[in-house]
């Protein structure tokens, strides 16, 4: 039982860093998109936010 638990913990720990980096890089890209689009127009910024929330809702359905 102890070996099985250790195996799962090692597997989860080996996946934790790549998942964390994925979230970090995604957040950075999202912020940079907002900065770039917001620099050009507020309407574009609003459009990006609406599209982001729509895509997020669709992805949550999966």
C-alpha positions in Angstrom: 0.0 0.0 0.0 2.8 2.4 0.9 4.6 1.8 -2.4 1.5 2.4 -4.4 0.9 5.7 -2.6 4.5 6.8 -3.2 4.2 5.9 -6.9 1.2 8.1 -7.3 2.8 10.9 -5.3 5.9 10.8 -7.6 3.7 10.8 -10.7 1.7 13.8 -9.5 4.8 15.7 -8.5 6.4 15.0 -11.9 3.3 16.6 -13.5 3.0 19.6 -11.2 5.8 21.7 -12.7 4.7 21.4 -16.3 1.1 22.2 -15.3 2.2 25.2 -13.3 4.3 26.5 -16.2 1.4 26.1 -18.5 -0.8 28.2 -16.3 1.9 30.8 -15.9 2.7 31.1 -19.6 -1.1 31.2 -20.5 -1.6 34.0 -18.0 1.3 36.0 -19.4 0.0 35.6 -22.9 -3.4 36.7 -21.8 -2.1 39.8 -20.1 0.0 40.7 -23.1 -3.0 40.3 -25.5 -4.9 42.7 -23.3 -2.1 45.2 -23.2 -1.5 45.1 -27.0 -5.2 45.3 -27.9 -6.0 47.8 -25.2 -3.2 50.0 -26.5 -5.1 50.4 -29.8 -8.7 50.8 -28.8 -11.1 50.2 -25.9 -13.6 48.6 -28.2 -11.0 46.0 -29.2 -10.2 45.4 -25.5 -13.9 44.8 -24.8 -14.1 42.5 -27.8 -11.2 40.4 -26.5 -12.8 40.1 -23.1 -16.1 39.0 -24.5 -14.5 36.5 -26.8 -12.3 35.2 -23.9 -15.3 34.7 -21.6 -17.2 32.9 -24.4 -14.3 30.6 -25.2 -13.8 29.9 -21.5 -17.4 29.0 -21.1 -17.2 26.6 -24.1 -14.1 25.0 -22.8 -15.7 24.4 -19.4 -18.4 22.4 -21.1 -15.9 19.8 -22.1 
